Amino acid sequence: MHRLPVSARTLTLAVALCGALVLSSCASPAAVVPLTNAQRLERLQRGFDRYWQTIVSRYPDAERPEVSIVQIQAGGNLAALLRACLRRYGTTGVSVSSDGTIGVDRSATVSTPAQLENQDIALFTCSVEYPRRDLYNSFLSDSQVGALWDYYVGFLQPCLSLSGHAVSAAPTRRGFIATYYNGSRWNPYRAISYASPRAGDRDILQRCPANPRWISN
């Protein structure tokens, strides 16, 4: 029986493994159930609650305004709505970029503690009234988080290893799901340092996408 040289067998194995990785990166996760709209709104509300706690930590006597979602928006429409909302509350030193990202320059004006508190409450109010569409869409169900772990462990981790990177050990699937929204998320890319990039790292995001294709954001 004819046997391939060791180098040829190694190359064949690498090609086969790469082919398997490509297929796994394209595959859709089985039995994945996304969040319902009601569940997404519940996740948003939890985020608003955490946001308010950061305000209370700075201003213990602050009274939470009675505010609810007016419209979930994106892009230019979101930016225009946020600017109008912030003007309505008389905020200064605040900018809104075209994608709706809010920037605050505390040095732009001389503010008293009361003015700073009012500004932070205005930022909270406008963020609640007009939440970002990409944030609303980004929430994952437990089954989706599990499918993301499958992608990380089944494709991304070995893909980065084949590219010469040492990747930290993965948590258990159950642990990854349990801590996804409550702690530091494990991600194979976090072990990579770009301070001294490798020769093949220029297109590494194309070869080893950070997220599966079914995650659009």
Residue, then its C-alpha position, 0 to 999 in steps of 0.5 A: m500500500h502506498r503511503l504519503p510522506v509525513s509532510a504530505r499527510t500533515l498537509t492533507l490533515a490541515v486541509a481537511l481540518c480547515g475545510a471542516l472549520v469552514l463548514s462549521s463556520c457557515a452552519s446554522p445552529a440547530a434548535v436555536v430559539p431567539l428572544t421574543n420582543a417581550q423578552r428583549l424589552e425585559r432585557l432593555q429594562r434591566g439595563f435601564d435599572r443598572y444605568w439608574q443604579t450608577i446615577v444613584s451611586r453618584y447622587p444618592d438623593a436622586e429621584r428616578p423620573e417616570v419615563s418609558i420607551v417612546q421609540i426604538q430607533a437607529g442611525g440618523n433618526l436616532a441621532a435627531l431624536l436624541r439631540a431634540c430630547l437633550r435640548r428639551y432638557g437644556t443639556t450642555g457639553v453633550s454631542v450626539s454622533s450620526d449613529g446615535t452615540i452620545g458624548v459628554d464633555r464635562s470641561a465644556t461648561v462650568s457646572t455645579p453639582a446640581q447641574l451635573e445631576n440634572q444633566d446625568i438624569a437627562l441623559f438617562t431619560c433620553s437614553v430610555e425614551y430612545p434606545r438604540r436599535d442595535l442594542y435591542n437586537s443584540f440580546l441573545s437567548d440562552s439557546q443562542v448563547g449556547a450556539l455561540w459557545d459551540y461556534y467559539v469552541g468548534f470553529l473559532q478556537p481551533c481556527l486561531s490555534l491554526s493561525g499560531h495563537a495560544v487561546s485560553a481554555a474555554p469555560t463549560r458550555r453551561g458556565f458560559i451561558a450562566t455568566y454571559y450577561n453577568g460577568s466577563r465573557w470568554n472570547p477566544y480573541r481576547a488572548i490575542s495581542y496586537a501589540s506585535p502582530r504576526a505576518g498572517d494577522r492582516d486578514i485574520l478576521q476574514r479567516c477566523p470571524a469573531n462571530p458566526r454569520w447568524i449574529s448580524n450585529 
